[in-house]
Amino acid sequence: MFSFVYVSSRIARYITRLQSLFLYQFDPIRDYSLETIFYLLPKLSLIAEDEYLVSDWFIQISQQFHLTFPISVHNISIILQSCPAGIWKLTAAGKTETTDTPKDEGSATIQHKANPYPVVEATDDMEIRRSIKRTQLIVVASLIDKQTNLGGLCRTGEIFGVKELVLASIRVLEDQQFLNLSMTAHKWLNIKQVNADKK
């Protein structure tokens, strides 16, 4: 009985948190605007900032090319603007976020690192890295320049045991956006640098 009550209270907390998200405040008729589609929803979904298109951009384009848009540029309502962002924010492995409010049980990062290898103390142990069973696949990603895409590719490569990952610059291994998505996968992969202009 105690287990059921405990699980029920956890579920109730999750439901309450989910209902506070912008997804439950979004009205497809009221919020149907370019600002919502290209700025507010990506921002609230925690998509990388370089993916946003602000409403001023649409106004400049419409003035420059004498265009009219079939939907409103600005959002009429301010409800979405006042909503908190999603709860699925990625954090770098081993790092904690400092917040003013105490975290409850359900506020931990939702996405976790899948570790296909045995748990070890030292992640840079060369003997363990050599013993990992790898495929013969070499992934060449030297034309990809977005850190988030490279981080996801690195993580996927680790899970599938690729033989080697080729990047245009190994400096990306120090980038925080890359680290947030790779979640230490780069420590388990053979990564080489080959500039995109090399033949």
PERAVEN-V430574 format. One record per helix or strand of 2 or more residues. SS is the DSSP state (H for helix, E for strand). FROM is the first residue (numbers start at 0). TO is the last residue. If there is no record, write none. Layout:
SS/FROM/TO  SS/FROM/TO
This chain:
H/1/18  H/21/24  H/33/43  H/48/50  H/54/64  H/79/81  H/104/106  H/125/130  E/137/139  H/146/159  E/163/166  H/169/173  H/175/181  H/184/186  E/190/192
